[in-house]
Amino acid sequence: MINILTASEMQRIDRVTTERYGVPSLTLMENAGTGVVEFLLERFSPLRERRITILCGRGNNGGDGLVVARLLRSQGIHPRVLLFAHPESLKGDAAANYQQLALTGAPEVVPDAGTWNYVKPSLAGTTLLVDALLGTGLSKPLQGFLLEVVRDVNSGFPGAPRVAVDLPSGIFADTGELGGEWIHADASVTFTAPKRAHIFPPACKNVGEWRVHEIGTPKEALENDPELFLSLVGREDLAWLTIPRKIDGHKGLYGHVLVLAGSLGKTGAAAMAAKSALRAGAGLVTVATPRSALPLVASHGMELMTEALPETENGSLSLQGLEEGRLDRLVDGKSILAVGPGVGNLPETAEFVRRAVNRYALPLVLDADGLNAFAGRMNEMETDGRIRVLTPHPGEMARLAGCSTTEIQKRRVDIAREFAQRYQVCLVLKGARSLVASPGGQVAVNPTGNPGMATGGTGDCLTGLIAGLLAQHPDRSLIEAVAAAVYLHGLAGDLAARKRGETSMIAGDLLEAIPEAFLAIQDNAKVENG
């Protein structure tokens, strides 16, 4: 997994790189500019045939742009360079790079709106624009002179690609929010690690294609920083799933998942979770479901084992299943318990879920109405070092955390992390860029998935995938195994959408695409290994 940084974290890492590891900050800026030039040469050559305009601000982002200009000039390429500040206002490395560039010709100074309006018409022939105005330095929406510049950049230069240095000017680096107006970039070249705005919506849809360029920061500077907790899951992080099974392997080696799910009228949810656990590679899967629901659950798959439990008058799970010891016998010998899909929300069933969750030390995945059973009652969940994986969507998360869905969506990372640490659970907060938060405070961000997955049953598939992987890989770190399941789930959704389209895709399409998702991981591992 690769780190995802805030602007302040990036500043701290740069400072540590210089102070502790002896890499001069001027070298870091030089390497940043080199990375942008390499991208331009790769993507837009021959650059000599393009009319390039570089917009530089007064800070370090502008300093990066000045490096880009100097390096291009050294290759016989002569971009138009505009500095949106008085040269004497530049400081540190930006000032040093201004002096170096001035040796081959000083940039044009555009300190105010009047000068910009005078210069702007002469830029009409630009065919490639580099945005080095602000980068990650924005703390409030653009206004005044720079707002006018950004608007003119967006409305002018038809057909000219726009490449942002680090981050398009006008986007907030730390929140993924858009600052009212922002440069509409076709690509962004960022440094050391992506920033939150590259990853999270809505900003991630407005940064264009993004690339990370290493500028000399040692890996140890990131690995040894105890304050870094957010990371992005990559396909290479799932390579462990491609390890071949033992030649003498048997179903008993790959775990036995007990799915406690379903009710009359909601048998599909139980079957989806169970079949996904099998598709994940679990050796055995048993569905324990209300007696009247059992025939329908069994009809969904010949591979499923089923067990009938006592039911209420409405055909949902009854407390009798616990009082008679029936469930105790079923849990014996199982690897993991998946609870919640389709169980309904009757008070008696909710009490059944709460008691079952606390009764068994078995690793457990809790979803759907299983989560709703703990709404406003999370203090009743007993963890005591047990593995508890909760998989809420934003509405369920709001009920668990006792706040609004709007607040959840606004503070997804912070709320997920605080909740996982407070209650010592592994939390999967579903949605665009699903999050996996560990009890220890680490948060993994999933890049796969699409809006077509917003359809009934896809969450049940995720429950089964998590349970299936945890059953097979009990020695794998919890966040790693759960993040792998979430990644596979989103990848299967992407593959299904490619075939069916986002609008017409249903959960069954995702379920059928799980094997293809595993094969894609295998193919990627082969490429990585040469």
N, C-alpha and C positions, 0 to 999 in steps of 0.2 A: 504494500500500500504506500502511496505517496502522500506526503503532508499537504494539507490545505492551510494556508496562512492568512492572517489578517495583516493589514498594513503595518501595525505596530510590531507584530511578531516578525515580519520581514525586516524591519529596521533593526530589531534586536539581534536577529541572526546575522545581518550584515556587520553590526558592531562587534559581535563575538568573533566573527570570521577575521576581522581586522585585529582586534585586541588580543585574542587568545591564539589564533592560528597564523598571525603574521601576514595576512594577505592585504595589501594596501587597498584602501577604498577606491583610489584612482584606478587600480587594476580591475576591481569589480565593475566600475563604470565602463572601462574599456572593453571588458568581456561582454557586457550587456549590449553595447553598441555593435560589437562584432557579431553577436547572435542575430540581431536584427538584419544586418547586412547579409549574413549567410542566408537568412530566410528570403530576403528580397531577390538575391541572386538565383536561388533555387526556384522561386515561384514566378518571377516576373522578367527573367532574362529574355532577350538582351537588354540590360538596363540603359545602355548608351542610346537606345532608340526611344527611350521614354523621357518625358518631361516630368521630373520629380520635384515635388515641393515638400519641404520638411518644416513643420510648425513646432517651434520650441518654446517652452515656458521657462520660468525663472528658476525652478527647482531642479532636483536631481533627474527628474524625467526629461526636462529640457536638456540637461547635461548629456543624457544618453543620446538624445537627438543630435546634439553637436558632434558627438563621437561618430554617429552614423554618417553625418555630412563629411567629416574629415576622411573617414575610411573610404567613402565613395570617391572623393576627390583623388585620393591616392591611387585609385584604379582608373583614373581618367574619366570618371563620371562626374558631371557638374550639376548637382541639384540646386534648386532655389531654396535658400535657407532664410526663414523668418524668425526673429527673436522677439517674442511678445513681452519685452521688459527692457529697461535701460541696462546696458552692460555693467554699470557700476553697482547694480542691485544684486548681481550674481554673487554667490558665495561658494567657498570650498571647491569641491571637484568640478562643479558646473562652471565656476569662474576659470579654473585651470584649463578646462577643455575649450572654453571660449577663446582664451589666449592662444591655444594651439591652433584652433581653426582660423583665427584671425591672421596667422602667418601665411595662409594661402588665400586670404580674402575674408574680411569680416562679414558676418550675416547681416541682412537688412533688419534694422530695428523698427519694430511696430509697437510703440508704447501706448497708443491710445486709439479710440474709434476713428478719429479723423484720419490718422495715418493709414489705418486699415481700409477705410473706404477709398482712399487714394490708390493703395497698392492692389486691392482686390481685383479690379478689372484686368490687370496685367497677368493674373494667374489663370485666366480662362482656358489656356491650352494645356493645363496640368493633366497628365495621364497616370500619375501614381502619387498618392499623398501619404505622408508619414505623420502621424499624430503623436507628438511628444510634448503636449501642452501641460498635462496634469498627472497622468498615470494614476497611481493609488493615493494621491495627495488630497483628494476632495473630501471636505468635511461638511459642506452644505451645498444646496443646489446652486448651479451657476447663475450669475446675474451680471448685469452691466456689460462691459466691453467683451469679456470672454464669452458670455452668452450669445452676443451678436455674432462673434466669430464662429462659434459652433453651428449656429443656425445657417450661416452663409456656407459653411463647409458642407453641410448636409444638403442644402438646396442647389449648390453649385457643383462643378466638376462632374458632369454627367459621364458615366462609364468609367470613371477613374477609380481603381481599387483604393481603399483606405486601410492602411495598416497601422494599428495602435502599438505604441511602445508600452509594454506592461498591461495597460488597461485603457479602453477608450475614455477620453476626457468627458466627464459628466456622470460617470457611473461610480457609485459608492463601493469601494473595495471590500468592505467588511460585512455588508448586509445583503448583497445581491439586489439592492434596490436601485432604481434609476433616478438620477437627480433632476428630473423635470425635462431637461434637454441634454443630449449626449451625442457624441460623434458616432455615426452609424458605421461601424468598422466591418470590413470583410474578413479581417484576420487580426490577431493579437499575439505578440511575442512577449511572454512573461519570463521571469527569471527565478531560478532556484526551485520554486514550487508554485503551483497555481494559487490564486487568491480566491476567497469565497465567491466573489462576483463571477469568476470563470465557471463556477460549479452550480450555483443555485439560481433558480428562476426568481424574478424575470430577467435579471441581467445576463444570465448565461446564454439566452437566446439573442443577445445583442452585442456580444463580443466577437462574433464571427468565429472562424476556425482559430483555435488557440494552440500555441506550442510553448513548451517549457525549455528554456536554454540554461544550461549550467554556466555559472559565472565564476566558479572557483570556491564555492562554499563547501567545506568538507562535510561528508555525510555525518560525521560525528557531531557536528554543530547542531544538526537537526535531531539526531538520535539521542543526544545527551541533554536536550532541553526538556525539563520536566513539565513545562507549561504547555507544550504542544500536545494536543489530544485529538485533533480532527484529521482524518485521512481519507483518501479516495481509493476505492477498491478497483483494481485493474484485473484484466483477464489473466495476466501472469500470476496473480495471487491465488488462482484456483488450480495451479499446475498439480498440486498434491492429489487432486481428484482423478488424475490420469494414471496414477500408479496401478499397474496391473494387479488383478486379484491373484491370490495364491492358486496354483494349479490344482491343489487338493481342497480348495475352499468349498464350503457347504453353507446352506441357508442359515444355520445356527451361528455362523461367524459374523453375520451382517445385521444382527439386531432384530428384535421383535417389537414392533410398534403397536401399542394399544390405543385406538382412537375412540374416545368417549364422546359421541356426537349423534346428531340426528333427533328427529321427532316426527310425528305424523304430519305430513305435508312438507317436511324439510329433509327428506332423505338424501337428496342430491348433494347437499353440503358434506354430509358424512362420507359419501362415496368419493367425492372429489378429493377430500383430504387423504383418505385411505389409498386411493389409486396413485396420488402424487407421492406418497411415502414409498410405494412400490417402485414407481418410476425413478425415485431418488436412489434406489438400490437396496432398500431394506429387505432383509431375508424373509421376514414374515410380517403380516399386518392383520390384526384382528380389530373388528369394529364392534364395540359394545353399544347397543342402541335400544330404545324402548321396544317392547315385544311386538307391538302392532306395526312398527316401522321396519322390522328386520327383513321381511320378505322383499320389500322394495329395495332396501340397501343391498341385499345379496344379489338382486337381479342386475345391479350395475356392474358387477365384475366377478367372473368365475374365480379369480385369484384371491378374492377376499375371504377371510374367515369371519364369521359373525357370531355374536353372543347376545341373547335377549336379556334385557333387564326389566324389572318391574316399572310400571308406568302410571302416570296420573290419568284422570278421566279424559284429559285432553291429548293423551298420547305422547307426553314428554316424560323425562326421567323423574322417577319417584324416589323419595328418601328411603323407601323400603330396600332399594338396592344396596344401601349401606348398612341398614339395620340388620338385614339378614346375612351379611357377610359375603354376599354374592360377588361384589366388586373386589373384595379382598382376595378371593381365590383367582379372579381374572388377572389382577395386577401381579400376582406372584410369577416370577420368571420373566417378566417383560423388561425391555430395555428403556423404554420411554413412554410417557403418557401424553397424548394430544387431546385437549379438552375444549369444547365449545362450539364447533361448527354446527349450526342448525338445531341446537338444543332448546331454543325458545327462551322466553323470559318470565315464565310463571314463577311466583315467589318460592314455591316448593322446589322447583328445579334449580333456581338460583342458590338456595340453601344447600341443595345436593352438591352443586359445583364447589361452593366454598368449602364444604366439609371434605370433599374428595381432594381438592388441591392441598389442603393442610394435612390430610391423613397420611399421604404417601411421600416418602423421601425421593422417589423416583424422579429423574429429570422430566420436566413438564413444559409443554407448549400450550399457551392459553390464548384463545382467539374468540372473536364474535361475541355471542351471548355469554360465553365463559368470562369475558372481560367485563361485560355489563353487570355480572353478578357481584363484581367488586367495585362498582361505581360508588364513590363516596365512602368506601369501606376498605381501602387499601391497607389501612393499619391492621386489618384482620388477617392479612396474608402472612403466613409464616414462611420465612426463607431459611434462616439459620444455616447458611452455606449451601443450600440446595440450589440446583439449576432450575430457574424459572424464566422462561422466555415468553414475553407478552408481545402481541402483534397488533396493536390498535391502528385503525385509521384515525384521521384527525378528530372526528366526532366522538369516537370511543375514547380517544386520549383526553378530550376535554372533560368527559364524564369522570374519568379516572383521576385527573388532576384537579378537578373542581374549578375550571375556568372556561372561557368561551373558545369556540373553534377558531375565531378570529385571532385570539391571542396565541393559540397553538401555532397557527400558520405564520404568525409574525415572528415568533421566537422558537422555531422548531428545534434548533440545535441546543440552545440553552435549556429549554424545558425538558427535552428528551434526556439530556445528560444529568440534570439535577434529579429527575424522577428515578432514573436507573440507579444513581448513587444512593439516594434517600431510601429506597425500598429494596436495594440490593437484588435487582433483577436485570436481565438482559432485555432491553426494550427495542422493538422494531417499530418505528413510527413510519407508517406507510404513506405514500404520496409521491409527488414528483420529487425525485432524489430521496428515496427512502433512507432512513437513518437506522443504524444499529448501534445502540449505546450500551456499554458494558457496565457491570457493577463497579468496576474500578475507575470509570470516568473516561475511557476511550470511546470515540465515536467514529464509526466508519460510514462513509457516504456511498450509496450505490448509484452508478451512472446509467444502469440499464432500465428499460421499461418505457412505456408510452401511454398516452391517454386512452387508447383502445382497451386497456386493462381495467378501466373504470366500469366494470360490469360484474354482475353477480356471479360468485363462485371462484373468482381469481384469488381472493384471500384464503379460501379453503385450500386451494392448491399450494399456497405458500406455507400454510400450517403443515401440510404433509411433507413438503420438501425439507423444511427445517427438522421435523421429527425424524425423517428418513436418514438425513445426514448425521444428526446427532446419535442416532442408534448405531450407525456403522463406525463412527469415528469418536468414541468417547474420550480418547486421549488428545484430540485436537483442541486447541484453545477455543473457548466458547465463542468469542467474537469472530474468530476466523471461520469457524464452521457455520455460524448463523449468517455471516456476511456472504459466504459462498452460496448458501441457499437463496438468499435474497437476490444475489447477482444472477444466478441461474434462472430464477423465477422471472426476472425482468428480461433476460436474454430470450427465454422461451416466448415471452410476450412479444418481443420485437420480431422474432422469427415468424410467429403466427400472424402478426400484423402485416408482415411482408407478403404473406400468401393471401390473406383474407381482407386486408385493409383494416384500419382502426375502427371504423364504424360497425362493420359486420362481424368483427371478431367476438367470439364467446369464450367462456372459461374452458370449455372442452377443447377448443383449438389450442389454447395454451398448454393444457395437459398433454395433448398429443405431440407438442413441439418440444417437450422436455428431453427426449432422447437426442433430438437434433442439437439442442443446447449443449448437452454433454459432448457430443461429437465436435462441436465448434471449439470447445475448451481443449479437447485432445488435439485438434488440428493446430491450434495456436501453440500448444506446448511443443509440438513437433517442429514448428518453425523456429521457436525460441531456442530449441536445442540443436538446430542446424540439420 
